[in-house]
Amino acid sequence: MDTATAPAPPVTAALSAQTLYRFFRAGDEETFALQGVSMEVQRGEIVAVTGPSGSGKTTLLNCLAGLDEPDGGAVRIAGERLSHRAERERGMVRARHIGVLFQSGNLLEHLTVRDNIALVQRLARQTATSPPEELLERVGIAGRAGALPRQLSGGEAARAGLAVALANAPEVLLADEPTGEVDRETERRLLVLLRERADDGTAIVVVTHSRAVAAAADRVLRLRDGRWV
C-alpha cells in the first residue's frame, strides 16, 4: 500500500514586501526614495536595516507599516495585503497585527504611559496578553506608569514607546532606532526583550545605526540610495 505523505503547506512570511518603489516630486525634480526593494521576514526573525542617512530606511518603514503608500509594489502582513487599500482598512490591519515605534514617538501627549498602552490594546480588539504594568516592568520603567510623555526623559520615552509598540502582541514589530537614546545597559535589556518577543513568534524589523542591535539580529540588510547593497 502506498503511504505517500501529503506535502506540507507553504509557509507564509509574517511580512512580505515585493518590489517597492517610492518617489517624491519637487517641481520638475523626482527623487526616488525606494527603487525596487523586496524583503521577507519570517516569524521569530529579527532583521536589522542599516545604511547612511537619506538611504530610504524611514521611507521603507513607513511603507511596511502602511503609514505611506508605495508608488509601486505591495506589502503583505501574514499574507493579507496592506498596501493600496483605504487608510481606514490599513489602520485596522495595523492595529491588529503591527507594532510601530518611530523616532518621532508613538505616545499621545495627553495620556499617561499606562493609558497609552491601554488605548492600543483596546484598538486591537483583543484580550491583552500583557497588562500595561507588566510591559512597563519588562522595559524597566514600571514606576513611570502614571507619567505623561512630557515628564519622561529621552531614554524613558524610548522605553515607553517600545512598550506601546508591543501592547497589541503584534505579529510584526517595526522599530526605528529603538535604542538610540538609552545607555548600554538599557540597550542590552531592550535587546533581550526583543529576542524574547522573536522567540514567541514576532517578526521584527529594526532600523538602526547601533552595532549592538545589528549584532543581535538574525540578518542585517543595508540600504543605499533606495536599493539593497
Secondary structure, 3 states (H helix, E strand, C coil): CCCCCCCCCCCCCCEEEEEEEEEEEECCEEEEEEEEEEEEECCCCEEEEECCCCCCHHHHHHHHHCCCCCCEEEEEECCEECCCCCHHHHHHHHHHHEEEECCCCCCCCCCCHHHHHHHHHHHCCCCCCCCHHHHHHHCCCHHHCCCCHHHCCHHHHHHHHHHHHCCCCCCEEEEECCCCCCCHHHHHHHHHHHHHHHHCCCEEEEECCCHHHHHHCCEEEEEECCEEC
